[in-house]
């Protein structure tokens, strides 16, 4: 079970039909809200200490959390995603990321 709420921790919210964004706008938003660009990926820590990353692809954005397994291995699990056509920035919040398909 994940011990953080990415929507609350980073001002993300769900919504219906939205205006289209692009990778540059999402990256700029993330950098303005405390995310860091490391190895071509945007990373941040949630309030609970979990490591998050945003992956901006050609058509969509994916938020993943790093999972540390008992055997010492690490992996990434998708927690939210959204197509640029469904995303927008409103009042400093990235809106349109969903948990569908995760």
Secondary structure, 3 states (H helix, E strand, C coil): CCCCCHHHHCCCECCCCCCCCCHHHHHHHHHHCCCEEECCEEEEECCCCCEEEEEECCCEEEEEEEEECCCCCEEEEEEEEEEHHHCEEECCEEECCECCCC
